[in-house]
Amino acid sequence: MITIIIDGVNYSVERGMTVLEAARANAIDIPALCFHPALQPSGACKLCAVEVTGSSGRATTILSCVLKVKEGLSVKTQGELVDNARIKAFRKLLTMAPQSMKIRGLADHYGVDLGPPPDGCIRCRLCVRVCKEIVGATALRMEKQDGTDYVAPIEGRCIGCGTCVNICPTDVIRMEDQDNIRTISIRDSVIGRHPLEICEACGKRYATPKFLAHIEARTGLHPHVKEEHHYCPTCAKFMSDRVKSFSRQTRRLR
């Protein structure tokens, strides 16, 4: 057995061990993703850096999975050098696996701030523009949070049409119709939640009252020449086809 020093405390460890193995044998927490005791260490993830002072007296970081213990070796598992090495390693790992919640969870455990997680939104602003320029509801806007731009809802403006859902190129905006309620959301933010109207022909719930009212207002200047009905798109087409067929038959009889 030999004696090494970890964070100012003496530990008796077996000769031939690595610092990472010695630390774990003594319940000292050092992060690592690429290490497995059955395999030779590779140092690929670079998370297990520790601070070591060399013979020149200069402190530096070395990967603990490849650093062999020796009598009197002194290492630090915490401090500015170690923190900077971990931040660099975590961020590099995230460039390769940006959606990995395991990496983010591990970084959070060690107090490493990686910034906001990727949310699938590419900030193309198609949803914001179509809602304002085509639909006319202006229910979405770009909002800066912690230095990053996010698509955010404007409370009370959503009409539940689902146009933003259909135009989103990465499917980050979602629409769910459940229990006669339509919910449109992005990330964890609800853009709008609406009841659904019933189609007078088939009984299917198909559109929100706000959407139907919006269409009524947008077409209000046009004269209504026929009786109004609330039909879903399928039934509206079916009724239109029946009217066209009836009109053709009537013209033939004349």
CORNORRA-V362517 format. One record per residue. SS is DSSP state (h for helix, s for strand, l for the rest). NEAR is the number of other C-alpha atoms within 10 Angstrom. Layout:
ss:near
SS:NEAR
SS:NEAR
This chain:
ss:near
l:11
s:14
s:18
s:20
s:16
s:21
l:13
l:10
s:11
s:13
s:16
s:13
s:21
l:15
l:14
l:14
l:16
s:20
h:25
h:25
h:23
h:23
h:18
h:12
h:12
l:13
l:9
l:14
l:13
l:19
l:20
l:19
l:14
l:15
l:18
l:11
l:7
l:6
l:8
l:10
l:16
l:13
l:18
l:15
l:18
l:22
l:25
l:27
s:30
s:26
s:24
s:21
s:15
l:12
l:7
l:6
l:8
l:8
s:13
s:13
s:19
s:19
s:23
l:28
l:27
l:18
l:17
s:15
l:24
l:18
l:13
l:12
l:17
s:19
s:22
s:18
l:21
l:14
l:11
h:9
h:17
h:21
h:19
h:14
h:19
h:23
h:18
h:15
h:18
h:21
h:19
h:14
h:18
h:17
h:9
h:9
l:12
l:15
l:14
l:13
h:12
h:11
h:18
h:22
h:12
h:15
h:20
h:12
h:10
l:15
l:12
l:18
l:12
l:15
l:11
l:11
l:12
l:11
l:13
l:14
l:17
l:13
l:12
l:12
l:17
h:13
h:23
h:20
h:16
h:17
h:23
h:15
h:11
h:10
h:18
l:14
l:20
l:19
l:22
s:22
s:18
s:15
s:13
s:11
s:10
l:9
l:9
s:10
s:12
s:18
s:22
s:20
s:21
l:15
l:11
l:11
l:16
l:22
l:26
l:26
l:22
l:20
h:15
h:25
h:19
h:13
h:13
l:17
l:15
l:11
l:14
l:16
s:23
s:17
s:23
s:13
s:15
s:10
l:8
l:16
s:16
s:21
s:18
s:23
s:18
s:20
l:14
l:7
s:12
s:17
s:25
s:21
s:19
s:19
s:19
s:21
s:21
s:18
l:19
l:13
l:15
l:11
l:11
l:15
s:18
s:19
s:24
s:21
h:17
h:18
h:20
h:16
h:12
h:17
h:12
h:12
h:10
h:12
l:11
l:10
l:8
l:8
l:7
l:9
l:6
l:6
l:5
l:7
l:10
l:15
l:22
l:20
h:12
h:13
h:16
h:15
h:12
h:14
h:14
h:12
h:12
h:12
h:12
h:12
h:11
h:11
h:11
h:11
h:11
h:10
h:8
h:7
h:6
l:5
